[in-house]
Amino acid sequence: MSSTPEVDTPPVSRAPLILRQLGIVLLGLVLAAVMVGLGLWQLGVYNAQGQKQAAERASAPAVALDSVARPGQQVGDAYGRQVSFSGSYDKALQELIPTGSGDRYRVLTGLRLPDGGILPVVRGMVVGRDAPAPPTGQVSGTGIFMPSEGSNPDPADPSAQPTTVVLPTLTQQWNGLLVNGFATLGADQSRAQSLQPVVVSLPSSHGRLQNGFYALQWWVFAAFAIWFGVRMARDFGRNGGLMGGDTDDEIRGDRDGAGATPSQKKDAHPGTVGGSGLMSITNPAAEPVMSARRQQANTDSASDRTTT
C-alpha cells in the first residue's frame, strides 16, 4: 500500500482571542471611569448643597445669644448662626490668635455679659501685634457663633501662645464663666473698630442624602463594571468565545480565511477507513488529501475482493 502523506497543521494563533479579551477589559475600565466621574459629580452636588445650606443659615436673621447659649450651659441650635449680644469689653481679656498667614492675628476680646458671663468675641484682624483697644462702655453687636477650635498645642503649659480659639484654655486664663462658643463680628463692625474683617469658616452642613446615595451607587456600579469585564474576558478565554461557539477550528478558520464546512467536520473524526486513521480536517485545503486517501482505501478494498 502507498504511504499516506502527512499534512502539518500550523499552530493556532491565540492573538485574536487575546485582543478580544483585552478589548472587553478595556471596555469595562472605560465604563467604570465614566461611573466614577458621575459619582464625583453627585458628591460635588452633595457638598455644594451643604455649603449653600450653611451660607443660608449664617445669613439668617440674628437670634438673641441668651436664647441659645448661656454661660456654663449646653448650647442649643446656635453654631453657624448669627447671634446678637450686648455687654462691655474687658481689655484685660484679650488675646492675639495667629492666622497662619504672615504677621496677621485675630483679635480675641472677652465681652462681659449682663449676667456676669463672658463671651469671647473675635473683633477683627490686625497686621502685627499692635491691636487697637476695644470700645469702652456698653456695646451691642452681632456675629457668627462658632464652637471651640481644636485644642491647646501645649496642654502642659496653659499660658502658651494659642494658635486657635480654644475655650478650655481660655477658661483657665480668664476669670469668669464662659459661654461655650465664640462670636466673630461682621465686616462693618470690624472696620468700625479699625480692624480688618475676618472670614469665618462655617461649620460643615449636609446636602440631600439622595445625592450622597447616588454618588455611592455610581461607585458600586463602577466596581461591578470592572469585575464583570474581567469575568467576561476570563470566560471568553476558557470557551474561546463569548457564547462558547468559537472553537480552535473557527480560530484557524479566521486565520486561513474560511472555517471548515459541516461535512468536513463530520469527516474530521470518522474513526478509520480501510484500517487507517484519517487526519482531522481543519480547512478546505486539506480536502484533496482526504479524497485521495478515501480513493486509495476503496481501491485496496476492491482488489481484496477480486483476489478472493
Residue pairs with C-beta under 8 A, 6 or more apart in sequence:
1 296
1 300
2 296
4 276
4 293
5 289
5 292
6 279
7 279
7 286
7 289
9 252
9 280
9 282
10 252
10 255
12 248
12 251
12 252
12 255
13 251
13 255
14 251
16 251
16 254
16 255
17 236
17 237
17 240
17 246
17 251
20 236
21 233
21 234
21 236
21 237
22 233
24 229
24 232
24 233
24 236
25 229
25 230
25 233
27 229
28 225
28 226
28 228
28 229
28 230
28 232
29 225
29 226
29 229
31 222
31 225
31 229
32 222
32 223
32 225
32 226
32 229
33 222
35 218
35 219
35 221
35 222
35 225
36 218
36 219
36 222
38 218
39 214
39 215
39 216
39 217
39 218
39 219
39 222
40 215
42 211
42 212
42 214
42 215
42 218
43 211
43 212
43 215
45 207
45 211
46 206
46 207
46 208
46 211
46 212
46 215
47 207
48 207
49 206
49 207
49 208
49 211
50 204
50 205
50 206
50 207
51 202
51 205
53 205
53 206
53 207
54 80
54 202
54 203
54 204
54 205
55 202
57 80
57 81
57 202
57 205
58 80
58 81
58 82
58 144
58 200
58 202
59 82
60 81
60 82
61 82
62 81
62 82
62 83
62 84
62 142
63 78
63 81
63 82
63 83
63 84
64 83
64 84
64 85
65 78
65 83
65 84
65 85
65 113
65 119
65 145
65 179
65 183
66 113
66 115
67 76
68 75
68 76
68 77
68 78
68 81
68 83
68 145
69 75
69 76
69 78
69 83
69 145
69 179
69 180
69 181
70 115
70 117
70 179
71 113
71 115
71 116
71 117
71 118
71 176
71 177
71 178
71 179
72 117
72 177
72 178
72 180
73 180
74 180
75 147
75 179
75 180
75 181
78 145
78 181
79 145
79 146
79 147
79 181
79 203
80 144
80 145
80 146
80 202
80 203
80 205
81 144
81 145
82 142
82 143
82 144
82 145
83 142
83 143
83 144
83 145
83 183
84 140
84 141
84 142
85 111
85 113
85 119
85 140
85 141
85 142
85 143
85 183
86 113
86 114
86 138
86 139
86 140
86 141
87 111
87 112
87 113
87 114
87 119
87 138
87 139
88 111
88 112
88 136
88 137
88 138
88 139
89 109
89 110
89 111
89 112
89 121
89 134
89 135
89 136
89 139
90 109
90 110
90 111
90 112
90 118
91 109
91 133
91 134
93 109
93 110
93 118
93 174
94 107
94 108
94 109
94 110
94 131
94 134
95 108
95 162
95 170
96 105
96 106
96 107
96 108
96 126
96 129
96 131
97 105
97 106
97 107
97 108
97 122
97 162
97 163
97 164
97 165
98 104
98 105
98 106
98 161
98 163
99 105
99 106
99 125
100 163
102 127
103 127
103 128
104 125
104 126
104 127
105 125
105 126
105 128
105 129
105 131
106 122
106 124
106 125
106 165
106 198
107 122
107 123
107 124
107 125
107 126
107 131
107 195
108 120
108 121
108 122
108 123
108 165
108 182
109 120
109 121
109 123
109 134
110 118
110 119
110 120
110 121
110 170
110 174
110 176
111 118
111 119
111 120
111 121
111 139
112 118
112 176
113 119
113 179
116 176
116 177
117 176
117 177
117 178
117 179
118 174
118 176
118 177
118 178
118 179
119 178
119 179
119 182
119 183
120 165
120 167
120 170
120 178
120 179
120 182
120 183
121 141
121 143
121 182
121 183
121 184
121 185
122 143
122 165
122 182
122 183
122 184
122 185
122 198
123 134
123 185
123 189
123 190
123 193
123 195
124 185
124 190
124 191
124 193
124 195
124 196
124 197
124 198
125 190
125 195
125 196
125 197
125 198
126 132
126 195
126 196
127 196
131 195
132 193
132 194
132 195
134 193
135 193
141 183
141 185
141 189
142 183
142 185
142 186
142 189
143 183
143 184
143 185
143 186
143 189
144 183
144 184
144 186
144 200
144 202
145 181
145 182
145 183
146 165
146 181
146 182
146 183
146 184
146 200
146 203
147 180
147 181
147 203
148 165
148 166
148 167
148 168
148 180
148 181
148 182
149 164
149 165
149 166
150 163
150 164
150 166
151 166
151 168
152 158
152 160
152 162
152 166
152 168
152 169
153 160
153 162
153 163
154 160
158 169
158 172
158 173
159 173
162 169
165 182
167 178
167 180
167 181
167 182
170 178
171 178
184 198
184 200
185 193
185 198
186 197
187 197
190 196
190 197
190 198
191 197
206 212
232 242
235 242
236 242
239 246
240 246
240 247
240 248
240 250
240 251
241 250
249 259
249 260
249 265
249 282
250 259
252 259
252 282
252 283
253 259
253 260
253 282
253 283
256 283
256 285
258 283
258 284
259 283
260 268
260 281
260 282
260 283
260 284
261 284
264 281
264 284
264 287
265 281
267 278
267 281
267 290
268 280
268 281
268 282
269 280
270 278
271 277
272 278
273 293
273 294
273 297
274 296
274 297
274 298
274 300
274 301
276 293
276 297
278 290
278 293
279 286
279 289
279 290
281 287
281 290
